[in-house]
Amino acid sequence: MLSVVLALFLAGVLLTWLRFAWALRRISAIPNLAQMKGEAPPSGWPILSVVVACRNEEAAVRAALTSILAQDYPALQVVAVDDRSEDATGAILDALAAEHPRLRVLHVDRLPPGWLGKTNALHRGAQEAAGEFLLFTDADVVFAPGVLRRAIAWAVDRQLGHAVALPHFVAPGVLERSFVSLFAMLVLLQLRLAELRGSDGDIGVGAFNLVRRRDYDAVGGHTRLRLEVVDDIGLGVILRQAGTAQGVADSGGSVRVRWQRGFLASMRGLVKNFFAAYEYRWRNVLRPVLLVPLATTVPAVLLFAASHPGVRVLAAAAFAVPALLLGATARRIAAGHGAEGLLLPVVGLCLAAVVLTSALVATVRGAVVWRGTRYELDELRANCVRDRGG
């Protein structure tokens, strides 16, 4: 009887992963930004303002800003907002501004009540921006030459009010690549990776959130996202709700980011904000906490622990399919070599532990501590634009 139950369970896991594999095939169908021509629109190049929120980014901000300022986009403005940095970030930005007239630097010395630091910085930057298009990005993102031309040409040609480019991750360690790739797989499963108009998919990427100014203003901009920790997806939500045409492309390696520096740092980084991704509600958290280990770790355990040959065959299949998917995802988004999939049972447990830890820490505190500021859970829930009720 136990063998039958285990066999049914493993068959269900295998079927789920096969459906997941079919869904991930849509990634190969989305446009590749690196392969686009980037020809000038018939009406000419619109002014593009790149808004960069910076806080304590002295290690990465020079390379990031230099890659933006080196772009050959003919109508470019760059607005960098130093959000109360405690390191040399502000000085680095001021030095860059002295060399590059296209760069304007704003310094935020005090966080206004009712705002997160990052959303306030993006709001301030948008207020100073003159562009017909706004590109919101992070201070550790490096852009390849020509990417801004291609992005604007694509958005104008497709008449998109919101365009997202999926970044490629710089992750030197195999364990880090495996963990980041599994996280990316699960995020991608929640998205509609084609034209998003009329869908219920939510898309937004902090590394590359391009929005047409009139659409941004029409939804209230970041004033609607004052206390939204997951502000990138939050922007996509309010734009979709307003009927804005949205699209997503693979950056093809032309947008790169070192998400966190190492495996443990990647886990710590998600602990800070994973509860926010689930709208600060336990009913949303319990599903991944339970299902991720069942789908990633248990089949590997049964492959060695089960005594019935049929169960072991099913366990092998239920392990092999997601392991291959993880390896393929690592190759695609993080220059992996495919062996990352073998670490699936380990990183599956780690990801579930991160989700659970994030929820526990915030619940015990009754708040989320973000960038040194405490925000009460009740206030965050009340201002979560992604909350689907309850």
N, C-alpha and C positions, 0 to 999 in steps of 0.2 A: 504493500500500500504506500509506504514512504517513497519507494522508487517511482511510483506513478505520480505522486504529488510533485516530486522533484522534477520529473520529466515534463509535466505540464507547466511548471514554473519556468523551466529553462526554455521551453518552446515559446512561452509568452515573451521572455526576455529577447530571444533571438528574433521573433517577429517584430518587436518594438525597434530593435536596432536596424533591421532591414528596412522598416518604414523610415527610420531616421536617415539611413543611407540614401534613400530615394529623395528625401527632402533636401539633403545636402547637395544633391546633384544640381540644384538650382544655383548654387554658387558659381558653377562653371558657366552658367548662362548669363550672368550679369555682366555689364560692360567692364572692360579693363582700362582704367584710366591711363596707364602707362602706354597703351597702344593707340590712344586717340591722337588725331592729327593736331588739334588745337588751332584750327584756322579761325581767323577773325570773323565774328558775326557780321551779317550784312549792315547792321546799324552801327558797327564799330564796337570797340571794347568799352564796356561800362566800367565806371570807377569801382574798384574792389578795395574794401577796407578789411585788413586782417587784424582781428582783435585777439591779443594774447594775454591771458591771466597768469601772473607770475607771483609765486611766493616761495622764498627760500630755495631758489633754483640756480644757485651760483655754479653748480657743477655742469649744468646742461644748457643754460639760457643763451650763452654766447653762440654756441653751435646752432641752436634752434633759430634764433633771430637772424643770424648771418645767412642761413639757408633761405629764409624768407626774403631778406633784403637783396639777395643775389638773383632773385627771380627776374625774368625778362618781361614780366607783365607790364604793359606800357602805362596803365592808369592805376597805380598801386599806392595805397596808403597803409601804413602799419601803426597800430596803436597798442603799445605794451603797457599793462597796468601792474604796477608793483604793489601787491596787496600786503602791506605791513611786514615786509620781509625783515628778518633778523640777521641775515647774512649779507654778502656783498652783491646780491641781486640788483638792488637799486643803483649802485655805483656802476655796475656793468652796463645796465640799460642806459644810464646817462652818458657813458663813454661812447656807446654805440650811436646814440642819438646825435652826438657831436660830430660823428663821421658820416651819418646818413640822414639827409634832410627828409627822406620819406618816412622816418620813424619819429613818432611822438610818444613821449613817456608821461604817464600819469602816476602819481604816488598817492596811495591811500594810507592815511595815518590813523584813521579811526573808522571802525566798522559801525555803520548805523544800526539801530535796533531793528530786529525783524528780518535780518538778512544773513545769509551765509557769506563768507568772505569771497568765495569764487563767483557766486552769482552776482554779488555786488560789483566785483571787479569787471565782469563781462558787461553788466549793465552800464557802468561808468564808461567803459571803452566804447560801447555802442553809441552812447550819447555824444561822444567826441568824433565818431566816425562819419565820414562824408560819402561813403560808398553807396551805390545802388545795390550792391551785394555786400554782405558781411560774412566773413569766414571766421568762426570761432575755433580756436585751437589752443593747445597746451604749450607750456614753456619748455617741454622736453621732446618736442616733435621736430623731426628733420625732414625737409622737403627736397625732393630731387629737382634739378633744373627743368623748367617748362611745365611743371605740374599745374600751376595756377592758370596758365593759358588753356590747357586742356580741360580743366574743370569748368571754367567759365564758358568755354565754347560748347561743352556738353550740356550744361544747365540751360544756356540760352536756346540751343537747338531743340532740346526736349521740352522747353517751356516749364522748367522745374522751379518751384518756389523754395524747395528745400532739397539739397543734394548732399549725400554722405559718401565718403570714400573710406573703405575699410583699411586700416593701417596694417603694416607688417611689423611684427614684434622682433626686437633684438633681444635674444635670450640665449646666451652662450652655453649655459649648463643644460644637460639633457633632462634632469629632473625639473628644472624651471620650465623648459620648453614643453615638457609633457603636461605639467600642471596648467600652464597658460593655454595650451591648445585644447585641453578638455574644457576649461572654462569657456573658451571661444566657441567650441562645438555646441555647448548647451545654450549659450546666448543666441547663436545663429538659428537654433531650432525654433526660437520664439519669434523670429523676424520673418517678414515677407521680403524675400530677396529679389524682387523684380520691381516693376513700377508699383508704387504703394498707394496710388490714388484709389479710394473706395475700399481699401482693405482695412482690417483691424490690426495690422502689424504696427509695431512701434519701433522706430529706427532713429538712432542718434549716436554719434561717436564724438567724444570730446576732442579727439585728434583732428577731426575734419568735419565740422558742421557748417555747411555753406547755406545761407538763407538770403532770399531776396528781401531787400529792406522794407518794401511796402507790405510784404506778408508778415515780416517780423513785427512791424509797428501795429498791424491790424490785430494781432493776437495779444498785444500788450507787452511783447518782448520779455525780458527777464524779470519785470515786475510781477509776472504771473508765477515766477519760479524762485521767489525770494528765499524760501526755505526748502528747496528741492535739492537734496544731496546728489541724486542722479540727474543732474540738470541737463545733460546732453540728450538723454532719452526723453526727459520731460519736455524739452523744446520740440522734439519730434511729435510728441503726443498732442500738444496744443495746436501745432500746425496741422496735423492730420484732422483733428476735430473741427478745424476751421475750413477743411476742404482744400488745403494747399496741395498742389501736385508735388509728389516726393519721388526721389529716385536714389538708388544706391549702386555704387560701383566698387570693384576691387581696385585698390590703389596700385596693384601690380608692383609693389615694392617702392613706389615713388613717394610714399608717406611712411616714415619709419619712427618707431618709438621704443625706447627702453622702458617698459612699463614699470617694473621694479627691479632693483639690483639684487637678483638672486632668488632662490626658491623660497626661503623663509620670509624674505621681504615681500614677495608676492602674496604669501598667505596673510601676513600682517596687514598689507594694504587692503585686502578684501574684507578682513575682519572689521575694519573701520566703517565700511559702507555697504556690506552685503545685506544687512537688515533693511537698509533703505531701499534696495532693489526689490524687496518683497513687501513694500509699503508698510513696514514696521508691524506686520501682523503675523502671529504665530501660525495661523491656519495656512498661510502661504509658505511659511518656512518648512513646516513638517513634511511636505511632499518631497522636496529635494533631499532633505536629511534622510528620509527613509528610502526613496527610490534610487538615488544615485549609487549607494553601496550595493543595493540589490542588483542593479544593472551592470556594475563594473567590477565589484570585488567577489561577490558570492559565486558567480560562474567559475572564476579562477580557483576558488577554494574547492568547489565540487569536482573540478577537473582532477584534482589529486585525492580528494577525500571520499568520493562516491565509490561504492563497491560494484554497482550494477554497470555493465559495459554500455548499455544504451544511454544511461544518464551521463556517463563520462563523454560519450560522443556528442551529446547535446551540449554539455558543458564546454567542450572544446570549441564547438561552433559559436556558442553564445559569448565566449571569450574572444575568439579570433576575429569576428566581424567588427566589434567596436575597437579592438586593438588596431586593426588595419585602418579603420576610419580615423583613429587618433593619429596614427603615423602619417597618414595622408594629409591631415589637417596641419600637423607640425611642419611637414614639408612645404605646404602652401603658404602659411602665415608667419613662419618663424625660421625658415631656411633649415628645417630639420632634415634628418636622414631616414626617418621612418621607424627606427628602433624605439622611438618614444612610446609607441603603442604598447610595448612590453611592460611599461610601468603603469598601465591602466589601473590594475587593482590597488596600487599604492595611492596614486593621485586621486582616484575616486573616493577613497576613504578620507583623504586630506581635504578635498573640496567639501564633502559633507560636514566634516569637522569645522571647517571655516564658517560655513553657513550657520551651524548650530552655535558656535562660539560668538559670532557676531550678534545673534539674537539674544543670547544669554547675557552678554556684557551690557548691551543696551538696556535690557529689561531690568537687570539688577541695579544699574545706575539710574534708571528712569529717564535716561537722556542719551544723546549721542554727543561725544566730544569730537569736534571737527576743527582742525587747524587751531587747536588751543582754546576754542570757545565751546561752551556747553549749551546744548539745545534740548529742551524738554520734549519727550516723546509725544505727548498730547499735542503740542504745537506743531511738531513735524507731521504727524498724521493728518492734522487738520489742513495742512498746506500741501499735501502730496497730490499732485495733479494726475498721478498714475493710479490712484486708489480706485478700485472698481467696486467700491461699496463695502459696507460693514464697518 
